Amino acid sequence: MIELSVSDFFSLVLLLSTSWIAYLALRLQYRSSSREWHLSSRQLFECDNCHLSFVPDEPVTICRCPRCNAYCIKRSRRRR
């Protein structure tokens, strides 16, 4: 059996718990950065009737709103 003093035992527990927390933090950082997604404003439609913002399944210029079934037209915007 390995003999440990009380201070060595608590040091070992502190080291293991700190390393476990660091591992979980790094894992969370890696997973959140790899699963980020960005939406281009060119793909986003906004319904004029119910103000629902949505992305159609296909890249189109005219589609129907999934909530109120009204036609939504993608207007080209001027860049400043």
Secondary structure by P-SEA (a helix, b strand, c coil): cccccaaaaaaaaaaaaaaaaaaaaaaaaaaaaaabbbbbcccbbbbcccbbbbbccccccbbbbccccccccbbbbbcc
